[in-house]
Amino acid sequence: MQYTYGYARVSTKQQDLIRQLDLLGEYNCTEILTEKMSGTKKDRPELIRLKDKVRPGDSIVVESFSRLGRSTKDLIELVEYFESKNVKLISIKENFDTNTPQGKLMLTVFQAFSQFERDLIAQRTKEGLESARARGRNGGRPKVKENQINKALKLYNSKEYSISEIVEMTGISQATLYRYIQTARKGKEKQAHIDLENIAKIRMGLQIENNNKFVRGKGKVRESIEQFLKHHYRMEIIANEYIIYVPYTTVDALKKTVYDILGEMDSEADMRNCFIEADVYCDELGLTW
C-alpha cells in the first residue's frame, strides 16, 4: 500500500504552519509531519522520522523546497536520497513532481549541479596541492606525535577503553590507531618468536540497530566494526556473513579472544547509541557464542 506524507516546517516557534497545512490538506495526505526548527539544521527529528517512514512507491508533499532545506547542497542530497528510495517528491510552489517529465528533467539538473560541485572541490584540492608543492610544501595529514601514539597504545592495552573513546581522548584518527596497533602487535610477535600453529575460521552473522528512531548511527558502527575486523582478523564477507580468522593456542584461549572481539564491537555500538546482535560459530570445533 502506498502512502502520501506531508512535511511542513517553519524556522521559529513564533511562526505558524496554517498556510502550509492548508495547501498540504488538498493532497489527502496520510500523515502530515510538522516542525518548528531552522532549515539549516540537518538533525531535525521530524525530517529524520519522515525518512524512516517512507517506503518505495510512497509520496512526499512540501509547500516549497525551502521547507526541506535552506542550502542547495542539503536540498540536492535530500532529493537524491528520496529518488534512490523510489519515493515520489512533490513541491507545490515550484510545481515539481518527480513522476512528470519536467520533474525528471529538474532532478537531472540537480544531480548535474551536485556532480559539478564535487568536481570543483576535487579540482581546487588538486590545484592547492600543486601550488603548495611548488613552494616546497607537501600535502597530506600532519605527522602524529610519538607521545600521542604511546598514550593511545597504553589505553588500548589497558582493555578499559573502546576504540572510539581512545580516538576522542588522544585526537588521533581511527585508521592511524589501528595501523599502530597492528605494527606493535607484529613487533611483539617477532620479538617473542610466537608461533601460533592454529587458526580458527569463525562465521559471524551481525545485526546492528539504533537504540531509538532519532538515532542514525548504525552505518558508522558497521563501518568501524568492519575496519576493526579487517585490520586484525583478515575479515571477508561471504553470503552476508563475516568470516574472520583467529589465531589460538588452546580452545579456552580462542573462546576468550572471541568474547573480547564481541566486547569491542559492543562498546563501539554503545558509543553511538546502538546495539548489536551477533550469532558466532566455529564449525570445525563445534563452538558457538
SELUM-433857 format. One record per residue (C-alpha): residue in one letter; x, y, z. Coordinates in nm, 2 decimals. Example, Ala and Ser with C-alpha at 12.3 -4.5 7.8 and 13.67 -1.06 7.14 Angstrom:
! SELUM-433857
<pt><resn>a</resn><c1>1.23</c1><c2>-0.45</c2><c3>0.78</c3></pt>
<pt><resn>s</resn><c1>1.37</c1><c2>-0.11</c2><c3>0.71</c3></pt>
This chain:
! SELUM-433857
<pt><resn>m</resn><c1>0.00</c1><c2>0.00</c2><c3>0.00</c3></pt>
<pt><resn>q</resn><c1>0.13</c1><c2>0.34</c2><c3>-0.10</c3></pt>
<pt><resn>y</resn><c1>0.11</c1><c2>0.64</c2><c3>0.14</c3></pt>
<pt><resn>t</resn><c1>0.14</c1><c2>1.02</c2><c3>0.09</c3></pt>
<pt><resn>y</resn><c1>0.32</c1><c2>1.22</c2><c3>0.36</c3></pt>
<pt><resn>g</resn><c1>0.32</c1><c2>1.59</c2><c3>0.40</c3></pt>
<pt><resn>y</resn><c1>0.60</c1><c2>1.78</c2><c3>0.56</c3></pt>
<pt><resn>a</resn><c1>0.56</c1><c2>2.14</c2><c3>0.69</c3></pt>
<pt><resn>r</resn><c1>0.83</c1><c2>2.35</c2><c3>0.86</c3></pt>
<pt><resn>v</resn><c1>0.88</c1><c2>2.70</c2><c3>1.00</c3></pt>
<pt><resn>s</resn><c1>1.20</c1><c2>2.83</c2><c3>1.15</c3></pt>
<pt><resn>t</resn><c1>1.08</c1><c2>2.96</c2><c3>1.49</c3></pt>
<pt><resn>k</resn><c1>0.82</c1><c2>2.87</c2><c3>1.74</c3></pt>
<pt><resn>q</resn><c1>0.65</c1><c2>3.21</c2><c3>1.70</c3></pt>
<pt><resn>q</resn><c1>0.56</c1><c2>3.13</c2><c3>1.33</c3></pt>
<pt><resn>d</resn><c1>0.25</c1><c2>2.93</c2><c3>1.24</c3></pt>
<pt><resn>l</resn><c1>0.20</c1><c2>2.65</c2><c3>1.00</c3></pt>
<pt><resn>i</resn><c1>-0.16</c1><c2>2.72</c2><c3>0.89</c3></pt>
<pt><resn>r</resn><c1>-0.08</c1><c2>2.83</c2><c3>0.53</c3></pt>
<pt><resn>q</resn><c1>0.13</c1><c2>2.52</c2><c3>0.47</c3></pt>
<pt><resn>l</resn><c1>-0.12</c1><c2>2.29</c2><c3>0.63</c3></pt>
<pt><resn>d</resn><c1>-0.40</c1><c2>2.43</c2><c3>0.42</c3></pt>
<pt><resn>l</resn><c1>-0.20</c1><c2>2.36</c2><c3>0.10</c3></pt>
<pt><resn>l</resn><c1>-0.10</c1><c2>2.01</c2><c3>0.21</c3></pt>
<pt><resn>g</resn><c1>-0.46</c1><c2>1.93</c2><c3>0.31</c3></pt>
<pt><resn>e</resn><c1>-0.55</c1><c2>1.94</c2><c3>-0.06</c3></pt>
<pt><resn>y</resn><c1>-0.33</c1><c2>1.63</c2><c3>-0.13</c3></pt>
<pt><resn>n</resn><c1>-0.52</c1><c2>1.39</c2><c3>0.10</c3></pt>
<pt><resn>c</resn><c1>-0.20</c1><c2>1.32</c2><c3>0.30</c3></pt>
<pt><resn>t</resn><c1>-0.20</c1><c2>1.00</c2><c3>0.51</c3></pt>
<pt><resn>e</resn><c1>0.00</c1><c2>1.20</c2><c3>0.77</c3></pt>
<pt><resn>i</resn><c1>0.15</c1><c2>1.55</c2><c3>0.79</c3></pt>
<pt><resn>l</resn><c1>0.47</c1><c2>1.59</c2><c3>0.99</c3></pt>
<pt><resn>t</resn><c1>0.53</c1><c2>1.93</c2><c3>1.13</c3></pt>
<pt><resn>e</resn><c1>0.84</c1><c2>2.10</c2><c3>1.26</c3></pt>
<pt><resn>k</resn><c1>0.94</c1><c2>2.44</c2><c3>1.41</c3></pt>
<pt><resn>m</resn><c1>1.32</c1><c2>2.44</c2><c3>1.36</c3></pt>
<pt><resn>s</resn><c1>1.57</c1><c2>2.61</c2><c3>1.13</c3></pt>
<pt><resn>g</resn><c1>1.62</c1><c2>2.46</c2><c3>0.79</c3></pt>
<pt><resn>t</resn><c1>1.99</c1><c2>2.49</c2><c3>0.83</c3></pt>
<pt><resn>k</resn><c1>1.99</c1><c2>2.20</c2><c3>1.09</c3></pt>
<pt><resn>k</resn><c1>2.02</c1><c2>1.85</c2><c3>0.94</c3></pt>
<pt><resn>d</resn><c1>1.92</c1><c2>1.66</c2><c3>1.25</c3></pt>
<pt><resn>r</resn><c1>1.56</c1><c2>1.77</c2><c3>1.25</c3></pt>
<pt><resn>p</resn><c1>1.36</c1><c2>1.49</c2><c3>1.44</c3></pt>
<pt><resn>e</resn><c1>1.05</c1><c2>1.50</c2><c3>1.22</c3></pt>
<pt><resn>l</resn><c1>1.25</c1><c2>1.50</c2><c3>0.90</c3></pt>
<pt><resn>i</resn><c1>1.45</c1><c2>1.20</c2><c3>1.03</c3></pt>
<pt><resn>r</resn><c1>1.12</c1><c2>1.03</c2><c3>1.12</c3></pt>
<pt><resn>l</resn><c1>0.99</c1><c2>1.10</c2><c3>0.77</c3></pt>
<pt><resn>k</resn><c1>1.30</c1><c2>0.95</c2><c3>0.61</c3></pt>
<pt><resn>d</resn><c1>1.25</c1><c2>0.64</c2><c3>0.82</c3></pt>
<pt><resn>k</resn><c1>0.88</c1><c2>0.61</c2><c3>0.74</c3></pt>
<pt><resn>v</resn><c1>0.87</c1><c2>0.63</c2><c3>0.37</c3></pt>
<pt><resn>r</resn><c1>0.88</c1><c2>0.32</c2><c3>0.15</c3></pt>
<pt><resn>p</resn><c1>0.92</c1><c2>0.26</c2><c3>-0.22</c3></pt>
<pt><resn>g</resn><c1>0.62</c1><c2>0.40</c2><c3>-0.41</c3></pt>
<pt><resn>d</resn><c1>0.52</c1><c2>0.65</c2><c3>-0.13</c3></pt>
<pt><resn>s</resn><c1>0.49</c1><c2>1.02</c2><c3>-0.20</c3></pt>
<pt><resn>i</resn><c1>0.61</c1><c2>1.33</c2><c3>0.00</c3></pt>
<pt><resn>v</resn><c1>0.45</c1><c2>1.67</c2><c3>-0.05</c3></pt>
<pt><resn>v</resn><c1>0.60</c1><c2>2.00</c2><c3>0.06</c3></pt>
<pt><resn>e</resn><c1>0.48</c1><c2>2.36</c2><c3>0.02</c3></pt>
<pt><resn>s</resn><c1>0.82</c1><c2>2.46</c2><c3>-0.13</c3></pt>
<pt><resn>f</resn><c1>1.18</c1><c2>2.33</c2><c3>-0.15</c3></pt>
<pt><resn>s</resn><c1>1.28</c1><c2>2.58</c2><c3>0.12</c3></pt>
<pt><resn>r</resn><c1>1.08</c1><c2>2.37</c2><c3>0.37</c3></pt>
<pt><resn>l</resn><c1>1.31</c1><c2>2.08</c2><c3>0.32</c3></pt>
<pt><resn>g</resn><c1>1.64</c1><c2>2.27</c2><c3>0.35</c3></pt>
<pt><resn>r</resn><c1>1.80</c1><c2>2.61</c2><c3>0.31</c3></pt>
<pt><resn>s</resn><c1>2.12</c1><c2>2.52</c2><c3>0.14</c3></pt>
<pt><resn>t</resn><c1>2.13</c1><c2>2.39</c2><c3>-0.22</c3></pt>
<pt><resn>k</resn><c1>2.37</c1><c2>2.12</c2><c3>-0.11</c3></pt>
<pt><resn>d</resn><c1>2.14</c1><c2>1.98</c2><c3>0.16</c3></pt>
<pt><resn>l</resn><c1>1.84</c1><c2>2.01</c2><c3>-0.07</c3></pt>
<pt><resn>i</resn><c1>2.01</c1><c2>1.82</c2><c3>-0.35</c3></pt>
<pt><resn>e</resn><c1>2.12</c1><c2>1.55</c2><c3>-0.11</c3></pt>
<pt><resn>l</resn><c1>1.76</c1><c2>1.51</c2><c3>0.01</c3></pt>
<pt><resn>v</resn><c1>1.61</c1><c2>1.50</c2><c3>-0.34</c3></pt>
<pt><resn>e</resn><c1>1.87</c1><c2>1.23</c2><c3>-0.44</c3></pt>
<pt><resn>y</resn><c1>1.80</c1><c2>1.04</c2><c3>-0.12</c3></pt>
<pt><resn>f</resn><c1>1.43</c1><c2>1.01</c2><c3>-0.19</c3></pt>
<pt><resn>e</resn><c1>1.49</c1><c2>0.93</c2><c3>-0.55</c3></pt>
<pt><resn>s</resn><c1>1.72</c1><c2>0.65</c2><c3>-0.46</c3></pt>
<pt><resn>k</resn><c1>1.44</c1><c2>0.51</c2><c3>-0.23</c3></pt>
<pt><resn>n</resn><c1>1.19</c1><c2>0.53</c2><c3>-0.52</c3></pt>
<pt><resn>v</resn><c1>0.99</c1><c2>0.79</c2><c3>-0.33</c3></pt>
<pt><resn>k</resn><c1>0.80</c1><c2>1.05</c2><c3>-0.53</c3></pt>
<pt><resn>l</resn><c1>0.86</c1><c2>1.41</c2><c3>-0.43</c3></pt>
<pt><resn>i</resn><c1>0.62</c1><c2>1.70</c2><c3>-0.49</c3></pt>
<pt><resn>s</resn><c1>0.69</c1><c2>2.06</c2><c3>-0.43</c3></pt>
<pt><resn>i</resn><c1>0.37</c1><c2>2.28</c2><c3>-0.47</c3></pt>
<pt><resn>k</resn><c1>0.53</c1><c2>2.62</c2><c3>-0.51</c3></pt>
<pt><resn>e</resn><c1>0.79</c1><c2>2.51</c2><c3>-0.77</c3></pt>
<pt><resn>n</resn><c1>0.54</c1><c2>2.28</c2><c3>-0.95</c3></pt>
<pt><resn>f</resn><c1>0.79</c1><c2>2.00</c2><c3>-0.91</c3></pt>
<pt><resn>d</resn><c1>0.69</c1><c2>1.63</c2><c3>-0.93</c3></pt>
<pt><resn>t</resn><c1>0.95</c1><c2>1.36</c2><c3>-0.99</c3></pt>
<pt><resn>n</resn><c1>0.69</c1><c2>1.15</c2><c3>-1.17</c3></pt>
<pt><resn>t</resn><c1>0.65</c1><c2>1.40</c2><c3>-1.45</c3></pt>
<pt><resn>p</resn><c1>0.89</c1><c2>1.47</c2><c3>-1.74</c3></pt>
<pt><resn>q</resn><c1>0.95</c1><c2>1.82</c2><c3>-1.61</c3></pt>
<pt><resn>g</resn><c1>1.03</c1><c2>1.69</c2><c3>-1.27</c3></pt>
<pt><resn>k</resn><c1>1.27</c1><c2>1.43</c2><c3>-1.40</c3></pt>
<pt><resn>l</resn><c1>1.44</c1><c2>1.70</c2><c3>-1.60</c3></pt>
<pt><resn>m</resn><c1>1.48</c1><c2>1.92</c2><c3>-1.29</c3></pt>
<pt><resn>l</resn><c1>1.61</c1><c2>1.61</c2><c3>-1.10</c3></pt>
<pt><resn>t</resn><c1>1.88</c1><c2>1.56</c2><c3>-1.37</c3></pt>
<pt><resn>v</resn><c1>1.98</c1><c2>1.92</c2><c3>-1.34</c3></pt>
<pt><resn>f</resn><c1>2.01</c1><c2>1.88</c2><c3>-0.96</c3></pt>
<pt><resn>q</resn><c1>2.23</c1><c2>1.58</c2><c3>-1.00</c3></pt>
<pt><resn>a</resn><c1>2.44</c1><c2>1.76</c2><c3>-1.26</c3></pt>
<pt><resn>f</resn><c1>2.49</c1><c2>2.05</c2><c3>-1.02</c3></pt>
<pt><resn>s</resn><c1>2.58</c1><c2>1.81</c2><c3>-0.74</c3></pt>
<pt><resn>q</resn><c1>2.85</c1><c2>1.64</c2><c3>-0.96</c3></pt>
<pt><resn>f</resn><c1>2.97</c1><c2>1.98</c2><c3>-1.08</c3></pt>
<pt><resn>e</resn><c1>3.02</c1><c2>2.08</c2><c3>-0.71</c3></pt>
<pt><resn>r</resn><c1>3.22</c1><c2>1.76</c2><c3>-0.63</c3></pt>
<pt><resn>d</resn><c1>3.43</c1><c2>1.81</c2><c3>-0.94</c3></pt>
<pt><resn>l</resn><c1>3.51</c1><c2>2.17</c2><c3>-0.84</c3></pt>
<pt><resn>i</resn><c1>3.61</c1><c2>2.06</c2><c3>-0.49</c3></pt>
<pt><resn>a</resn><c1>3.84</c1><c2>1.79</c2><c3>-0.64</c3></pt>
<pt><resn>q</resn><c1>3.99</c1><c2>2.04</c2><c3>-0.88</c3></pt>
<pt><resn>r</resn><c1>4.06</c1><c2>2.31</c2><c3>-0.62</c3></pt>
<pt><resn>t</resn><c1>4.22</c1><c2>2.05</c2><c3>-0.39</c3></pt>
<pt><resn>k</resn><c1>4.45</c1><c2>1.93</c2><c3>-0.67</c3></pt>
<pt><resn>e</resn><c1>4.54</c1><c2>2.29</c2><c3>-0.76</c3></pt>
<pt><resn>g</resn><c1>4.61</c1><c2>2.37</c2><c3>-0.39</c3></pt>
<pt><resn>l</resn><c1>4.84</c1><c2>2.07</c2><c3>-0.36</c3></pt>
<pt><resn>e</resn><c1>5.03</c1><c2>2.16</c2><c3>-0.67</c3></pt>
<pt><resn>s</resn><c1>5.07</c1><c2>2.52</c2><c3>-0.55</c3></pt>
<pt><resn>a</resn><c1>5.19</c1><c2>2.40</c2><c3>-0.21</c3></pt>
<pt><resn>r</resn><c1>5.45</c1><c2>2.17</c2><c3>-0.37</c3></pt>
<pt><resn>a</resn><c1>5.58</c1><c2>2.45</c2><c3>-0.59</c3></pt>
<pt><resn>r</resn><c1>5.65</c1><c2>2.64</c2><c3>-0.27</c3></pt>
<pt><resn>g</resn><c1>5.83</c1><c2>2.34</c2><c3>-0.12</c3></pt>
<pt><resn>r</resn><c1>5.54</c1><c2>2.22</c2><c3>0.10</c3></pt>
<pt><resn>n</resn><c1>5.40</c1><c2>1.87</c2><c3>0.08</c3></pt>
<pt><resn>g</resn><c1>5.03</c1><c2>1.80</c2><c3>0.13</c3></pt>
<pt><resn>g</resn><c1>4.87</c1><c2>1.53</c2><c3>0.34</c3></pt>
<pt><resn>r</resn><c1>4.80</c1><c2>1.49</c2><c3>0.71</c3></pt>
<pt><resn>p</resn><c1>5.04</c1><c2>1.62</c2><c3>0.97</c3></pt>
<pt><resn>k</resn><c1>5.25</c1><c2>1.36</c2><c3>1.14</c3></pt>
<pt><resn>v</resn><c1>5.12</c1><c2>1.22</c2><c3>1.46</c3></pt>
<pt><resn>k</resn><c1>5.33</c1><c2>1.29</c2><c3>1.77</c3></pt>
<pt><resn>e</resn><c1>5.50</c1><c2>0.99</c2><c3>1.93</c3></pt>
<pt><resn>n</resn><c1>5.37</c1><c2>1.07</c2><c3>2.27</c3></pt>
<pt><resn>q</resn><c1>5.01</c1><c2>1.06</c2><c3>2.13</c3></pt>
<pt><resn>i</resn><c1>5.07</c1><c2>0.72</c2><c3>1.98</c3></pt>
<pt><resn>n</resn><c1>5.23</c1><c2>0.58</c2><c3>2.31</c3></pt>
<pt><resn>k</resn><c1>4.93</c1><c2>0.72</c2><c3>2.51</c3></pt>
<pt><resn>a</resn><c1>4.68</c1><c2>0.56</c2><c3>2.27</c3></pt>
<pt><resn>l</resn><c1>4.86</c1><c2>0.22</c2><c3>2.28</c3></pt>
<pt><resn>k</resn><c1>4.87</c1><c2>0.22</c2><c3>2.66</c3></pt>
<pt><resn>l</resn><c1>4.49</c1><c2>0.30</c2><c3>2.67</c3></pt>
<pt><resn>y</resn><c1>4.43</c1><c2>0.02</c2><c3>2.42</c3></pt>
<pt><resn>n</resn><c1>4.64</c1><c2>-0.23</c2><c3>2.61</c3></pt>
<pt><resn>s</resn><c1>4.46</c1><c2>-0.15</c2><c3>2.94</c3></pt>
<pt><resn>k</resn><c1>4.14</c1><c2>-0.31</c2><c3>2.79</c3></pt>
<pt><resn>e</resn><c1>3.94</c1><c2>-0.04</c2><c3>2.97</c3></pt>
<pt><resn>y</resn><c1>3.85</c1><c2>0.18</c2><c3>2.67</c3></pt>
<pt><resn>s</resn><c1>3.68</c1><c2>0.13</c2><c3>2.33</c3></pt>
<pt><resn>i</resn><c1>3.85</c1><c2>0.24</c2><c3>2.01</c3></pt>
<pt><resn>s</resn><c1>3.61</c1><c2>0.54</c2><c3>1.99</c3></pt>
<pt><resn>e</resn><c1>3.70</c1><c2>0.65</c2><c3>2.34</c3></pt>
<pt><resn>i</resn><c1>4.07</c1><c2>0.63</c2><c3>2.27</c3></pt>
<pt><resn>v</resn><c1>4.03</c1><c2>0.83</c2><c3>1.95</c3></pt>
<pt><resn>e</resn><c1>3.84</c1><c2>1.10</c2><c3>2.14</c3></pt>
<pt><resn>m</resn><c1>4.09</c1><c2>1.11</c2><c3>2.42</c3></pt>
<pt><resn>t</resn><c1>4.41</c1><c2>1.13</c2><c3>2.21</c3></pt>
<pt><resn>g</resn><c1>4.29</c1><c2>1.31</c2><c3>1.89</c3></pt>
<pt><resn>i</resn><c1>4.44</c1><c2>1.06</c2><c3>1.65</c3></pt>
<pt><resn>s</resn><c1>4.23</c1><c2>0.91</c2><c3>1.38</c3></pt>
<pt><resn>q</resn><c1>4.08</c1><c2>0.56</c2><c3>1.40</c3></pt>
<pt><resn>a</resn><c1>4.27</c1><c2>0.44</c2><c3>1.09</c3></pt>
<pt><resn>t</resn><c1>4.60</c1><c2>0.56</c2><c3>1.24</c3></pt>
<pt><resn>l</resn><c1>4.53</c1><c2>0.39</c2><c3>1.57</c3></pt>
<pt><resn>y</resn><c1>4.46</c1><c2>0.06</c2><c3>1.40</c3></pt>
<pt><resn>r</resn><c1>4.78</c1><c2>0.09</c2><c3>1.20</c3></pt>
<pt><resn>y</resn><c1>5.00</c1><c2>0.14</c2><c3>1.50</c3></pt>
<pt><resn>i</resn><c1>4.82</c1><c2>-0.14</c2><c3>1.70</c3></pt>
<pt><resn>q</resn><c1>4.89</c1><c2>-0.38</c2><c3>1.41</c3></pt>
<pt><resn>t</resn><c1>5.25</c1><c2>-0.26</c2><c3>1.39</c3></pt>
<pt><resn>a</resn><c1>5.30</c1><c2>-0.30</c2><c3>1.77</c3></pt>
<pt><resn>r</resn><c1>5.14</c1><c2>-0.65</c2><c3>1.77</c3></pt>
<pt><resn>k</resn><c1>5.37</c1><c2>-0.77</c2><c3>1.48</c3></pt>
<pt><resn>g</resn><c1>5.67</c1><c2>-0.63</c2><c3>1.67</c3></pt>
<pt><resn>k</resn><c1>5.58</c1><c2>-0.82</c2><c3>1.99</c3></pt>
<pt><resn>e</resn><c1>5.52</c1><c2>-1.14</c2><c3>1.80</c3></pt>
<pt><resn>k</resn><c1>5.85</c1><c2>-1.12</c2><c3>1.62</c3></pt>
<pt><resn>q</resn><c1>6.04</c1><c2>-1.04</c2><c3>1.94</c3></pt>
<pt><resn>a</resn><c1>5.89</c1><c2>-1.32</c2><c3>2.14</c3></pt>
<pt><resn>h</resn><c1>5.91</c1><c2>-1.56</c2><c3>1.84</c3></pt>
<pt><resn>i</resn><c1>5.55</c1><c2>-1.65</c2><c3>1.89</c3></pt>
<pt><resn>d</resn><c1>5.45</c1><c2>-1.94</c2><c3>1.67</c3></pt>
<pt><resn>l</resn><c1>5.07</c1><c2>-1.98</c2><c3>1.67</c3></pt>
<pt><resn>e</resn><c1>5.00</c1><c2>-2.30</c2><c3>1.48</c3></pt>
<pt><resn>n</resn><c1>4.62</c1><c2>-2.30</c2><c3>1.49</c3></pt>
<pt><resn>i</resn><c1>4.39</c1><c2>-2.06</c2><c3>1.30</c3></pt>
<pt><resn>a</resn><c1>4.02</c1><c2>-2.08</c2><c3>1.36</c3></pt>
<pt><resn>k</resn><c1>3.77</c1><c2>-1.99</c2><c3>1.09</c3></pt>
<pt><resn>i</resn><c1>3.49</c1><c2>-1.80</c2><c3>1.26</c3></pt>
<pt><resn>r</resn><c1>3.15</c1><c2>-1.73</c2><c3>1.10</c3></pt>
<pt><resn>m</resn><c1>2.96</c1><c2>-1.43</c2><c3>1.23</c3></pt>
<pt><resn>g</resn><c1>2.61</c1><c2>-1.31</c2><c3>1.15</c3></pt>
<pt><resn>l</resn><c1>2.59</c1><c2>-0.94</c2><c3>1.27</c3></pt>
<pt><resn>q</resn><c1>2.28</c1><c2>-0.72</c2><c3>1.31</c3></pt>
<pt><resn>i</resn><c1>2.32</c1><c2>-0.36</c2><c3>1.42</c3></pt>
<pt><resn>e</resn><c1>2.03</c1><c2>-0.14</c2><c3>1.53</c3></pt>
<pt><resn>n</resn><c1>1.98</c1><c2>0.21</c2><c3>1.66</c3></pt>
<pt><resn>n</resn><c1>1.86</c1><c2>0.24</c2><c3>2.02</c3></pt>
<pt><resn>n</resn><c1>1.57</c1><c2>0.47</c2><c3>1.91</c3></pt>
<pt><resn>k</resn><c1>1.42</c1><c2>0.62</c2><c3>1.59</c3></pt>
<pt><resn>f</resn><c1>1.60</c1><c2>0.95</c2><c3>1.64</c3></pt>
<pt><resn>v</resn><c1>1.95</c1><c2>0.79</c2><c3>1.63</c3></pt>
<pt><resn>r</resn><c1>2.11</c1><c2>0.71</c2><c3>1.29</c3></pt>
<pt><resn>g</resn><c1>2.45</c1><c2>0.58</c2><c3>1.39</c3></pt>
<pt><resn>k</resn><c1>2.43</c1><c2>0.22</c2><c3>1.28</c3></pt>
<pt><resn>g</resn><c1>2.60</c1><c2>0.28</c2><c3>0.95</c3></pt>
<pt><resn>k</resn><c1>2.90</c1><c2>0.43</c2><c3>1.12</c3></pt>
<pt><resn>v</resn><c1>2.91</c1><c2>0.15</c2><c3>1.37</c3></pt>
<pt><resn>r</resn><c1>2.92</c1><c2>-0.11</c2><c3>1.10</c3></pt>
<pt><resn>e</resn><c1>3.19</c1><c2>0.08</c2><c3>0.91</c3></pt>
<pt><resn>s</resn><c1>3.41</c1><c2>0.09</c2><c3>1.23</c3></pt>
<pt><resn>i</resn><c1>3.35</c1><c2>-0.28</c2><c3>1.32</c3></pt>
<pt><resn>e</resn><c1>3.44</c1><c2>-0.39</c2><c3>0.97</c3></pt>
<pt><resn>q</resn><c1>3.76</c1><c2>-0.18</c2><c3>0.97</c3></pt>
<pt><resn>f</resn><c1>3.85</c1><c2>-0.34</c2><c3>1.31</c3></pt>
<pt><resn>l</resn><c1>3.79</c1><c2>-0.69</c2><c3>1.19</c3></pt>
<pt><resn>k</resn><c1>3.98</c1><c2>-0.64</c2><c3>0.86</c3></pt>
<pt><resn>h</resn><c1>4.28</c1><c2>-0.50</c2><c3>1.04</c3></pt>
<pt><resn>h</resn><c1>4.31</c1><c2>-0.77</c2><c3>1.30</c3></pt>
<pt><resn>y</resn><c1>4.14</c1><c2>-1.08</c2><c3>1.17</c3></pt>
<pt><resn>r</resn><c1>4.15</c1><c2>-1.07</c2><c3>0.78</c3></pt>
<pt><resn>m</resn><c1>3.78</c1><c2>-1.03</c2><c3>0.76</c3></pt>
<pt><resn>e</resn><c1>3.59</c1><c2>-1.12</c2><c3>0.44</c3></pt>
<pt><resn>i</resn><c1>3.22</c1><c2>-1.13</c2><c3>0.36</c3></pt>
<pt><resn>i</resn><c1>3.07</c1><c2>-1.44</c2><c3>0.22</c3></pt>
<pt><resn>a</resn><c1>2.69</c1><c2>-1.50</c2><c3>0.18</c3></pt>
<pt><resn>n</resn><c1>2.61</c1><c2>-1.20</c2><c3>0.41</c3></pt>
<pt><resn>e</resn><c1>2.83</c1><c2>-1.34</c2><c3>0.68</c3></pt>
<pt><resn>y</resn><c1>3.15</c1><c2>-1.21</c2><c3>0.83</c3></pt>
<pt><resn>i</resn><c1>3.43</c1><c2>-1.46</c2><c3>0.81</c3></pt>
<pt><resn>i</resn><c1>3.73</c1><c2>-1.39</c2><c3>1.04</c3></pt>
<pt><resn>y</resn><c1>4.05</c1><c2>-1.59</c2><c3>1.11</c3></pt>
<pt><resn>v</resn><c1>4.15</c1><c2>-1.60</c2><c3>1.47</c3></pt>
<pt><resn>p</resn><c1>4.49</c1><c2>-1.74</c2><c3>1.59</c3></pt>
<pt><resn>y</resn><c1>4.48</c1><c2>-1.95</c2><c3>1.91</c3></pt>
<pt><resn>t</resn><c1>4.68</c1><c2>-2.19</c2><c3>2.12</c3></pt>
<pt><resn>t</resn><c1>4.40</c1><c2>-2.36</c2><c3>2.32</c3></pt>
<pt><resn>v</resn><c1>4.02</c1><c2>-2.38</c2><c3>2.28</c3></pt>
<pt><resn>d</resn><c1>3.98</c1><c2>-2.18</c2><c3>2.60</c3></pt>
<pt><resn>a</resn><c1>4.21</c1><c2>-1.91</c2><c3>2.46</c3></pt>
<pt><resn>l</resn><c1>4.01</c1><c2>-1.90</c2><c3>2.14</c3></pt>
<pt><resn>k</resn><c1>3.68</c1><c2>-1.86</c2><c3>2.34</c3></pt>
<pt><resn>k</resn><c1>3.82</c1><c2>-1.57</c2><c3>2.53</c3></pt>
<pt><resn>t</resn><c1>3.95</c1><c2>-1.40</c2><c3>2.22</c3></pt>
<pt><resn>v</resn><c1>3.61</c1><c2>-1.42</c2><c3>2.05</c3></pt>
<pt><resn>y</resn><c1>3.44</c1><c2>-1.28</c2><c3>2.36</c3></pt>
<pt><resn>d</resn><c1>3.69</c1><c2>-1.00</c2><c3>2.36</c3></pt>
<pt><resn>i</resn><c1>3.61</c1><c2>-0.93</c2><c3>2.00</c3></pt>
<pt><resn>l</resn><c1>3.24</c1><c2>-0.92</c2><c3>2.07</c3></pt>
<pt><resn>g</resn><c1>3.30</c1><c2>-0.69</c2><c3>2.37</c3></pt>
<pt><resn>e</resn><c1>3.49</c1><c2>-0.45</c2><c3>2.15</c3></pt>
<pt><resn>m</resn><c1>3.21</c1><c2>-0.45</c2><c3>1.89</c3></pt>
<pt><resn>d</resn><c1>2.95</c1><c2>-0.39</c2><c3>2.16</c3></pt>
<pt><resn>s</resn><c1>3.14</c1><c2>-0.10</c2><c3>2.31</c3></pt>
<pt><resn>e</resn><c1>3.17</c1><c2>0.06</c2><c3>1.96</c3></pt>
<pt><resn>a</resn><c1>2.80</c1><c2>0.03</c2><c3>1.91</c3></pt>
<pt><resn>d</resn><c1>2.72</c1><c2>0.16</c2><c3>2.26</c3></pt>
<pt><resn>m</resn><c1>2.93</c1><c2>0.47</c2><c3>2.19</c3></pt>
<pt><resn>r</resn><c1>2.69</c1><c2>0.57</c2><c3>1.91</c3></pt>
<pt><resn>n</resn><c1>2.37</c1><c2>0.48</c2><c3>2.09</c3></pt>
<pt><resn>c</resn><c1>2.33</c1><c2>0.15</c2><c3>1.90</c3></pt>
<pt><resn>f</resn><c1>2.33</c1><c2>-0.22</c2><c3>1.99</c3></pt>
<pt><resn>i</resn><c1>2.44</c1><c2>-0.54</c2><c3>1.82</c3></pt>
<pt><resn>e</resn><c1>2.31</c1><c2>-0.89</c2><c3>1.79</c3></pt>
<pt><resn>a</resn><c1>2.57</c1><c2>-1.15</c2><c3>1.68</c3></pt>
<pt><resn>d</resn><c1>2.55</c1><c2>-1.52</c2><c3>1.60</c3></pt>
<pt><resn>v</resn><c1>2.90</c1><c2>-1.66</c2><c3>1.60</c3></pt>
<pt><resn>y</resn><c1>3.01</c1><c2>-2.01</c2><c3>1.50</c3></pt>
<pt><resn>c</resn><c1>3.33</c1><c2>-2.21</c2><c3>1.47</c3></pt>
<pt><resn>d</resn><c1>3.22</c1><c2>-2.51</c2><c3>1.26</c3></pt>
<pt><resn>e</resn><c1>3.55</c1><c2>-2.71</c2><c3>1.28</c3></pt>
<pt><resn>l</resn><c1>3.55</c1><c2>-2.70</c2><c3>1.66</c3></pt>
<pt><resn>g</resn><c1>3.17</c1><c2>-2.71</c2><c3>1.71</c3></pt>
<pt><resn>l</resn><c1>3.17</c1><c2>-2.39</c2><c3>1.91</c3></pt>
<pt><resn>t</resn><c1>2.91</c1><c2>-2.11</c2><c3>1.93</c3></pt>
<pt><resn>w</resn><c1>2.90</c1><c2>-1.78</c2><c3>2.11</c3></pt>
